[in-house]
Every structure is written in C-alpha cells, then in structure tokens.
Amino acid sequence: MKSKILFLLFAFFLVTGCSDIQKYSESRFLMGTEVAITAYCEFDCRDAINASFDEISRIEYMMSIYNPTSEVSVLNSNGYLRNPSRELLYLVRKSMQYSAISDGAFDITVQPLLDRWSTATNESIPTREEISRIVAERVGYQYIRIDEREIRFARRGMKITLGAIAKGYAIDRAVGLLKEKGVKTGMVNAGGDLYAFGEKEWKVALQDPRKKNDFITVINVKNKAVTTSGDYERYFVEKQAHHLMDPRTGQSATELISSTIVADTATDADALATTVFVMGVAGMNLVENFDNVEGLLITNDKIIIKSSGWGE
C-alpha cells in the first residue's frame, strides 16, 4: 500500500476577532508529496512550523522503503530487525490490528505485489498464477512476529510498506508539535491527507475523482483528520492495475473509485481509508463500528454512500 495522493481540492479558514493573529504558511516536498503547514498565531510561529517539518522528515527517514538505511528497509532486507524503535513497533502493531478487523483487507506485507507490478511492462504483465504464488508465499500479516526486542518475518521474501499509515502518523506528530509550541489553530496537509485544528471550522472540498475541476461535497472540519484513498492517481502498465491492491487476492480493488474517512487522528483516517477502499461497499459496516469516524464512498458506477453521521 503505497502512499495515497488524495483529492483535496481546497481548504480555507475564516479568521475573526483579534487583529494580532497572523497567518504563517510554508510548503515543502516530503513523503513523496507536497506538505503544507498553515498556522494562525499571536506570535511568530515559524520556528514551530520548521520543527514540525523536521519531525515529518524524521519519520520519513525512519519509515521509507526508499531509504536503504531506514528501519523498514533494514527489516525488508534482512527479514528481521532487532531493537526496533517504539514508533515502528506502534505502527506495525496498529497495522496488524487493522488487518485483523478487516480480515486481511489491510496488510502491510503487500509490498512484494507492488514490487512485481512496478517492474511490469506490456510484455511482462504478471499472470494470475504468478500473483497467486506471491500471495501464497510472501504476503500475510499473520506471518509477522513481533515483540519489544525484534520484528521478524516468518516467511522468506516478505516485505512491508507503511505507506498507508505512516503519512497519517507523521501528520499527527506534526500537529502535536505545533500544539506543544503554542499554536492554537492550524492545518497540516500532506498531499490531501490533513488534520485541521483550532476553534474555527475549516472547509474542505473533495474533488470529483473523475472530474478534476468539480467537487463532490464540502466538509466542515474542526479538530479532525480527513483522508481519501482513490484509484486514479497511481497506476501500473498503462492503467491495467492500480496501487490499492487487495492483499488477499493480489488484484487491484475495483468496487470503489474512492473512500474518504473523517476521524480523530490522521493515523486512523489514513489506515481506514485504504482498508475501506479494499473492502468496498462492505467497508461502510466497519466505519459504522467506530466511534467518531465517518466515511463517504463512491462506487465504480458513481453511487455515493455516506455513513450515518456524515454531515450534509
């Protein structure tokens, strides 16, 4: 599950009252996307914003499969990692919890499938037999062995990716730092995955996944995270497959065009958006089982399905 590029169209904030409040905003390219941090402060909060960017960079360095010295890369290369950081332990355990409640629809061991598709061409498209073999031999969260001292794979050739949860975690950490440093209102937006906090509501428009100049709805966001998974941003072999794979079958999930989740943390919103996308319409049952979580699904025949508490 690679990082998801979400279809946030725009976000804006209405400031009223104290004229001493100033807007500070900066963008940087991190975690494979543009990350924008906006803060409204009564003091110069540029140091707080810089510290939050540094925190996102630190998490990226630790969790990225593209950094050969990251904890995740070492684990993937060796099949084990001794003395893992508390953060990696947390994210792997959190991921395995989502795997368990979704019957494996969310599975960080999907990376071998993504590796195979990333090298595919029109002349070397993986056959169903090859995909089934990869799933049977190298995919399965239940083959991760984890304790405080070590993470180990029980099968040779397994690999993990935290692309469907680490970005959300990085957003949560950045928001936490902003708050610790006195920022009371702001937003961290990583390519559309976002968390907005403060006393005022932010308005976020969700783009129509098939019409980039139109939007589906506007969400009022206050102290919440919003994340979307969609089938329209990352494709393999001229759109013959997309990156949101069902780890149980090895095939791209096709029942939905997109799934949007609103939750209390970006970590949960990030993981749930992917989980629900892979589960399809049935994923709405999972959304309804969570407190303080709402979802909006768009099916491949353009039907919009909203959770019971989704605001109009």
C-alpha positions in Angstrom: 0.0 0.0 0.0 1.9 3.0 -1.3 1.3 6.5 -0.1 -2.1 7.8 -1.3 -2.5 11.1 -3.2 -5.8 12.4 -2.0 -8.2 14.6 -3.8 -8.3 17.6 -1.5 -9.4 20.5 -3.8 -9.0 23.4 -1.4 -9.1 24.4 2.3 -9.7 27.8 3.8 -10.1 29.4 7.2 -12.2 32.3 8.3 -10.4 34.5 10.9 -12.4 36.9 13.0 -11.7 38.8 16.1 -8.2 39.6 17.3 -6.2 41.6 14.7 -3.0 40.4 16.3 -3.4 37.0 14.8 -1.2 36.4 11.8 -1.2 33.7 9.2 2.0 31.7 8.7 2.3 29.1 5.9 5.0 27.1 4.3 5.2 24.1 1.9 7.9 21.5 1.4 8.2 18.3 -0.6 8.2 15.4 1.8 7.0 11.8 1.9 6.5 11.8 -1.8 4.1 14.8 -1.9 3.7 18.5 -1.1 3.3 19.1 2.6 1.8 22.4 3.6 1.6 23.7 7.2 -0.5 26.6 8.0 -0.7 28.2 11.4 -2.6 31.2 12.8 -0.6 32.7 15.7 -0.4 35.7 18.0 3.4 35.2 17.9 6.0 34.4 15.2 5.5 30.7 14.9 7.8 30.0 12.1 10.1 28.0 14.4 7.2 25.8 15.3 6.4 25.2 11.7 10.1 24.3 10.9 10.2 21.9 13.9 7.1 20.2 12.5 8.6 19.8 9.1 11.7 18.4 10.7 9.5 15.9 12.6 7.9 14.8 9.3 11.4 14.4 7.8 12.5 12.3 10.7 9.5 9.9 10.4 10.0 9.7 6.6 13.7 8.8 7.2 12.7 6.0 9.6 9.8 4.5 7.7 10.6 4.9 4.0 11.2 1.8 1.9 13.2 4.1 -0.5 15.8 5.0 2.2 18.2 1.9 2.4 19.1 2.7 6.0 15.6 3.1 7.3 14.3 0.7 9.9 11.7 -0.6 7.4 14.4 -1.1 4.7 16.6 -3.0 7.1 13.7 -5.2 8.1 12.8 -5.9 4.5 16.4 -6.6 3.5 17.2 -8.9 6.4 13.9 -10.4 7.3 14.3 -9.2 10.8 15.0 -6.1 12.8 16.5 -6.1 16.3 15.7 -3.4 18.9 13.1 -1.6 16.7 12.0 1.9 17.7 8.9 2.3 19.8 7.4 4.2 16.8 7.9 1.3 14.4 6.6 -1.2 16.9 3.5 1.0 17.4 2.8 1.4 13.6 3.3 -2.3 12.9 1.1 -3.3 15.7 -1.5 -0.8 14.7 -1.4 -2.0 11.2 -1.9 -5.6 12.3 -4.9 -4.6 14.3 -6.5 -3.2 11.1 -5.5 -6.4 9.3 -7.3 -8.4 12.0 -10.6 -6.4 12.0 -10.7 -6.3 8.2 -10.0 -10.0 7.6 -6.7 -9.0 5.9 -8.0 -6.3 3.6 -5.4 -4.0 5.2 -2.0 -5.7 5.1 1.4 -4.0 5.2 3.0 -7.1 3.7 1.6 -6.3 0.3 4.9 -4.8 -0.8 6.0 -7.9 -2.9 2.9 -7.5 -5.0 3.7 -3.8 -5.5 7.3 -4.6 -6.4 6.2 -7.1 -9.1 3.7 -4.6 -10.7 6.3 -1.8 -10.6 8.5 -3.8 -12.9 5.7 -4.9 -15.2 5.5 -3.9 -18.9 3.0 -4.8 -21.6 5.3 -7.7 -22.4 5.7 -8.9 -18.8 2.4 -8.5 -17.1 2.2 -10.9 -14.1 -0.1 -13.8 -14.7 -2.8 -14.8 -12.3 -0.7 -17.9 -11.4 2.3 -15.7 -10.6 0.2 -13.3 -8.5 -1.4 -16.2 -6.6 2.1 -17.6 -5.9 3.3 -14.3 -4.5 0.3 -14.0 -2.2 0.6 -17.6 -1.0 4.3 -17.4 -0.4 5.2 -13.8 0.6 2.1 -12.0 1.8 0.3 -12.3 5.1 0.3 -10.1 8.2 -0.1 -13.2 10.3 3.5 -14.1 9.4 4.9 -11.1 11.2 6.5 -12.0 14.5 6.8 -9.0 16.9 7.9 -8.3 20.4 9.7 -5.5 22.2 13.1 -6.8 21.1 12.6 -7.8 17.5 10.4 -7.8 14.4 10.8 -10.8 12.2 9.2 -12.3 9.1 8.2 -16.0 9.4 8.5 -16.4 5.6 11.3 -15.7 3.2 10.9 -12.8 0.8 8.3 -10.9 2.8 8.4 -7.1 2.8 6.3 -4.4 4.4 5.3 -0.9 3.4 3.9 1.6 5.8 2.7 3.9 3.0 -1.0 3.6 4.1 -0.4 4.6 7.7 3.0 6.4 8.2 1.9 9.6 6.5 -1.1 9.9 8.8 1.2 9.3 11.8 3.6 12.0 10.6 0.7 14.4 10.3 -0.4 13.6 13.9 3.1 14.1 15.2 3.5 17.5 13.3 0.2 18.7 14.7 1.2 17.6 18.2 4.4 19.6 17.9 2.6 22.7 16.7 0.3 22.5 19.7 3.2 21.9 22.1 4.8 25.1 20.8 1.7 27.2 21.4 -0.1 27.1 18.0 -3.8 27.0 18.7 -5.2 27.0 15.2 -3.7 25.4 12.0 -3.6 22.7 9.5 -1.1 20.1 8.3 -1.9 19.0 4.8 0.2 16.3 3.2 -1.0 15.9 -0.4 -4.6 15.9 0.7 -4.2 13.9 3.9 -4.8 16.5 6.5 -5.6 17.4 10.1 -7.2 20.8 10.9 -7.3 22.0 14.5 -8.5 25.1 16.3 -11.7 26.8 17.4 -12.8 27.7 13.9 -14.1 25.3 11.3 -12.2 24.7 8.1 -14.0 24.0 4.9 -12.5 21.2 2.7 -13.9 20.4 -0.7 -13.5 16.9 -2.1 -12.7 16.8 -5.8 -14.8 14.6 -8.1 -12.3 11.7 -8.8 -13.4 11.6 -12.4 -13.7 15.4 -13.0 -10.8 17.3 -11.6 -12.4 20.7 -11.9 -15.6 19.7 -9.9 -16.1 18.6 -6.3 -18.4 16.2 -4.7 -19.1 17.9 -1.4 -17.7 20.3 1.1 -16.8 19.1 4.6 -16.7 21.3 7.7 -13.6 20.1 9.6 -12.8 21.0 13.2 -10.2 19.1 15.2 -10.4 16.2 12.8 -8.4 14.4 10.2 -9.6 13.8 6.6 -8.0 11.2 4.3 -9.0 9.8 1.0 -7.9 6.8 -1.0 -8.6 6.7 -4.7 -7.9 4.5 -7.8 -7.0 7.4 -10.0 -3.5 8.6 -9.1 -1.1 5.7 -9.2 -1.3 3.1 -12.0 0.8 0.3 -13.3 1.2 -0.7 -17.0 -1.0 1.9 -18.7 -3.8 1.7 -16.1 -4.0 -2.1 -16.2 -3.7 -2.1 -12.4 -3.6 0.4 -9.6 -1.7 0.6 -6.4 -4.6 -0.2 -4.0 -4.2 -4.0 -4.0 -6.4 -6.5 -2.2 -3.6 -8.4 -0.3 -5.9 -11.5 -0.2 -6.2 -11.8 -4.0 -3.3 -9.8 -5.3 -5.6 -7.9 -7.6 -6.4 -4.2 -7.6 -9.6 -3.4 -5.6 -12.3 -2.3 -8.1 -15.6 -1.9 -6.3 -14.9 1.8 -5.3 -13.5 4.8 -7.0 -12.7 6.5 -3.7 -13.1 6.3 0.0 -13.0 9.3 2.3 -12.6 9.0 6.1 -13.0 11.6 8.8 -11.5 10.6 12.1 -10.0 11.9 15.3 -6.4 11.1 14.2 -4.8 11.1 10.8 -3.2 7.7 11.6 -6.6 6.1 11.9 -8.0 8.0 9.0 -5.1 7.0 6.8 -5.3 3.3 7.6 -9.1 3.3 7.4 -9.3 5.0 4.0 -7.2 2.2 2.5 -8.9 -0.5 4.4 -12.4 0.6 3.4 -11.3 1.1 -0.3 -10.1 -2.5 -0.5 -13.2 -3.8 1.3 -15.6 -2.0 -1.0 -19.1 -1.1 0.0 -18.9 -3.6 2.8 -16.3 -1.4 4.4 -19.0 1.0 5.5 -20.0 -1.6 8.1 -16.6 -1.2 9.5 -16.8 2.6 9.6 -20.1 2.4 11.4 -18.5 0.2 14.1 -16.1 3.0 15.1 -17.0 5.9 17.4 -16.2 9.4 16.0 -15.5 8.1 12.5 -17.4 8.9 9.3 -17.0 7.9 5.7 -18.0 8.7 2.2 -17.7 6.1 -0.5 -18.0 6.5 -4.3 -18.6 3.3 -6.2 -17.3 2.5 -9.6 -20.8 3.2 -11.0 -20.7 6.7 -9.4 -23.1 6.0 -6.5 -22.2 8.0 -3.3 -22.6 6.2 0.0 -22.4 8.2 3.3 -22.1 6.9 6.8 -25.0 7.5 9.2 -23.3 10.5 10.9 -21.9 12.2 7.8 -23.0 15.8 7.7 -24.7 17.3 4.7 
